[in-house]
């Protein structure tokens, strides 16, 4: 069975003064999360706001516990992120019935 973990999260990037600053920070974060957790990730909202970013991350797998663990580790990495602050997040694990 396929299980899908979906995480939407908002970040504050306080020192970004331009959209270029923000893009550099978000790109570095996305690359690191892809490498570390093998997730698909994209910026979804707040595209024109210099100091905020909203992203979505998705992981799929055959084991619900593994999907949940991956998302928990990803959240821990976001809490420890030094270039900004995790403002809010929503996590959902989708499993077949």
Secondary structure as GFF3:
##gff-version 3
##sequence-region A 1 97
A	DSSP	beta_strand	3	12	.	.	.	ID=ss1
A	DSSP	alpha_helix	19	37	.	.	.	ID=ss2
A	DSSP	beta_strand	40	45	.	.	.	ID=ss3
A	DSSP	beta_strand	52	61	.	.	.	ID=ss4
A	DSSP	alpha_helix	64	79	.	.	.	ID=ss5
A	DSSP	beta_strand	85	95	.	.	.	ID=ss6
###
